[in-house]
Amino acid sequence: MQVTDGHSVVELTASLDAQREAAGIWARATAERDHLSAVPSIEDKLTGIQQALTAAGASLHLARRGQSAVGFCILVPQEDCLEVRYLATNPEAWGSGAGRALLEHVRQHARRAAFPRGELWVIADNARAINVYERAGWVATDAVEERGFAGRLERRFVRDFR
């Protein structure tokens, strides 16, 4: 499956190379988001990517510009929704529409698979990501939890796909 914003192509993939590309994007994006002095290793992030892909029906989707991966998402079907387990773009692609293309891909994928809604969790103080999600029609809920490895508060967002 491919979707494009005129510049990015999102493709479904499951290869180990794709997992490593996603882990590299996640490492660079979290380093930039958290103002880290060094980018974590791909191996540090690969474990989380691989763990997310063990969920039943989980799939990895890479956004590419030419030969370069600029973003990715991991989608996990749930009983009544499509969960976005990971979504990130390479910091060099921030502001370029790659995130918007990924979110449009999520919407199209969910509609084809007949999921009426989507769900994701985002770090509650990640204003950049929250702005992208809200512009794409995602709505914050009151649900806030400490989730994941980072031990930071995250807020649940939902989107109606009907």
Disulfide bonds with the S-S distance in Angstrom:
none
